[in-house]
Amino acid sequence: MILNMEHNFTYIHENKEYQVLVIYKRIKNIHYRYIGTSFVISCPNRTSITTLKSGLDKFAGKLISRHITFQTETDSYIYIFGKKYELAYPGNISVKSQEISFKTKDELHKKIKKFFLTYLTQITHKASIEMGAPFYTVKLRKMRSRLGSNHRKNKTITYSYSLIHFSEEIIKSVIIHELAHCFVFNHGQKFYDILYKYCPNYDECRRKLLKVELN
């Protein structure tokens, strides 16, 4: 039986191409979401791509229109931990009392990634102690369709670099989500019992996530 397998395909809506991530689960209904600039579909095992595309034909326009977004980054500003920083090159910004100097945008991101990986590692390990979860190696990379991934086989949690744009409250909700998978790999009731125990406002954080356009 297929368990939480994934598949990717592209979908054209009004002459624009969208990436679609399909997550097969042991569930009864199909759930369509629009996150950032991609569609994410959770569906029962063995659901055909033809069926999923038919559903997108019905719901894509409505999902996109309901998705109120703001840009997390442009050439003139960037959001870090939910705070807007104006940019100039060369420049300097202060993030959580740490000064970050840069000459180019690439240099800025290189330093932010190093700082953010250290932050995520510290917060993840602190949360794992609170939850009684095992310590996992923490990694950081660009991911378009998800913000975190728990690899239980090699005991690694990988976070999307895009998380840097959100508030610490939202980041913590994603961390707890991934740590909850240390106990329950699927998204059944037991998983959500753990998730809501350590993150009672998870639904509110999730709604805020869905309103952000990731760059």
C-alpha positions in Angstrom: 0.0 0.0 0.0 1.3 3.5 -0.9 1.9 5.6 2.3 2.6 9.3 2.1 4.1 9.1 -1.4 4.6 12.2 -3.5 4.3 13.2 -7.1 4.9 16.5 -9.0 3.4 17.8 -12.2 2.8 21.1 -13.9 -0.7 22.7 -14.4 -1.7 25.5 -16.8 -4.3 28.0 -15.6 -5.1 31.1 -17.7 -1.9 30.6 -19.7 0.3 30.5 -16.6 2.2 27.5 -15.5 2.0 26.3 -11.8 3.8 23.6 -10.0 1.7 21.0 -8.3 2.8 18.7 -5.4 0.6 15.7 -4.8 0.8 13.9 -1.5 -0.8 10.5 -1.3 -2.2 9.6 2.1 -4.5 7.1 3.8 -7.4 9.5 3.6 -10.9 9.5 2.0 -11.2 12.9 0.4 -9.1 15.1 -1.9 -7.9 18.5 -0.4 -6.7 21.3 -2.7 -4.5 24.1 -1.4 -2.6 27.0 -3.0 0.6 27.9 -1.2 2.9 30.6 -2.3 2.9 30.1 -6.1 2.2 26.3 -6.1 -0.7 24.0 -5.6 -0.5 21.2 -3.0 -3.0 18.4 -3.2 -3.5 15.8 -0.5 -5.5 12.8 -1.8 -6.2 9.1 -1.3 -3.7 6.5 -2.5 -3.9 5.7 -6.2 -6.0 8.8 -7.1 -5.3 9.4 -10.8 -3.6 12.6 -12.1 -6.6 13.0 -14.5 -8.9 13.2 -11.5 -6.7 15.7 -9.8 -6.4 17.9 -12.9 -10.2 17.8 -13.2 -10.5 19.1 -9.7 -7.9 21.9 -10.4 -10.0 22.9 -13.4 -12.9 23.5 -10.9 -11.0 25.0 -8.0 -7.8 26.7 -9.2 -9.3 30.1 -10.0 -11.1 30.3 -6.7 -8.0 29.2 -4.7 -5.8 31.7 -6.4 -8.3 34.6 -5.9 -8.7 33.8 -2.2 -4.9 33.8 -1.7 -4.1 37.3 -0.4 -0.3 37.8 -0.6 2.5 40.2 -0.1 6.0 39.8 -1.3 8.5 38.7 1.2 11.5 40.3 -0.7 12.3 42.7 -3.4 15.5 44.5 -4.4 14.7 47.3 -1.9 13.5 45.4 1.2 13.4 42.0 2.8 11.2 40.5 5.6 13.2 38.7 8.3 11.3 37.2 11.3 8.3 39.1 10.1 10.0 42.5 10.3 10.6 44.6 7.2 14.2 45.7 6.5 15.0 48.4 4.0 18.0 47.5 1.8 20.8 49.5 0.3 24.1 48.2 -1.2 26.5 48.2 0.5 24.5 48.0 3.7 24.0 46.8 7.2 21.1 45.4 9.1 20.7 44.2 12.7 18.8 40.9 13.3 18.3 39.8 16.8 21.2 42.0 18.0 23.5 40.6 15.4 24.9 43.0 12.8 25.0 41.7 9.3 27.0 43.8 6.8 26.9 43.1 3.1 28.0 44.5 -0.3 25.7 42.6 -2.5 22.4 40.7 -2.3 24.1 37.4 -2.7 26.4 38.2 0.3 23.4 39.2 2.4 21.6 35.9 1.7 24.8 33.9 2.4 25.2 35.5 5.8 21.5 35.2 6.6 21.4 31.5 5.8 24.4 30.9 8.1 22.7 32.8 10.9 19.3 31.2 10.3 20.7 27.7 10.3 22.2 28.3 13.8 18.9 29.8 15.0 16.8 26.8 13.6 19.2 24.3 15.2 18.9 25.9 18.6 15.1 26.3 18.5 14.6 22.8 17.2 16.7 21.2 19.9 15.0 23.2 22.6 11.6 22.2 21.3 12.7 18.5 21.0 13.5 18.6 24.8 10.1 20.0 25.6 8.4 17.4 23.5 10.6 14.5 24.4 11.6 14.0 20.8 15.0 12.7 19.7 17.6 15.2 18.5 17.8 15.4 14.7 20.4 17.0 12.5 19.0 20.3 11.1 19.5 21.3 7.5 18.4 24.3 5.5 17.8 24.6 1.8 15.4 26.2 -0.7 12.1 24.4 -1.1 9.2 25.6 -3.1 6.3 23.4 -2.1 6.9 22.9 1.6 8.5 24.6 4.6 9.8 21.5 6.4 10.5 17.8 6.0 11.2 15.1 8.6 13.6 12.3 7.4 13.2 9.8 10.2 15.5 7.2 8.5 18.6 9.4 8.7 17.3 11.5 11.6 17.4 14.8 9.8 14.9 17.7 9.6 15.2 20.0 6.6 13.7 23.4 6.7 13.0 25.8 3.8 15.1 28.9 3.7 11.8 30.8 3.0 10.9 30.4 6.7 13.3 33.3 7.5 10.6 35.7 6.3 8.0 34.7 8.9 7.5 35.6 12.6 9.2 33.5 15.2 5.7 32.2 16.3 5.1 30.8 12.8 8.6 29.4 12.5 8.0 27.6 15.9 4.7 26.1 14.6 6.6 24.6 11.6 9.3 23.2 13.9 6.7 21.6 16.2 4.9 20.2 13.1 8.1 18.4 12.0 9.0 17.2 15.5 5.5 15.7 15.8 6.5 13.5 12.9 9.1 11.9 15.1 6.2 10.2 16.9 3.6 9.9 14.1 4.7 9.9 10.5 1.3 10.4 8.9 -1.3 13.2 9.5 -3.8 11.2 11.4 -5.6 12.2 14.7 -2.7 11.1 16.9 -0.4 13.4 15.0 -2.7 16.4 15.5 -3.2 15.5 19.2 0.6 16.0 19.6 0.8 19.0 17.4 -2.0 20.9 19.2 -0.7 20.0 22.6 2.6 21.9 21.9 1.2 24.4 19.5 -2.4 25.3 20.4 -2.5 28.2 17.9 -1.3 26.1 14.9 -4.3 26.7 12.8 -3.9 30.5 13.2 -0.2 30.2 12.2 -1.1 28.1 9.2 -3.7 30.7 8.0 -1.0 33.4 8.1 1.4 31.1 6.2 -1.1 30.7 3.4 -1.3 34.5 2.8 2.4 34.9 2.0 3.8 34.8 -1.5 7.2 33.1 -1.2 10.0 34.4 -3.5 
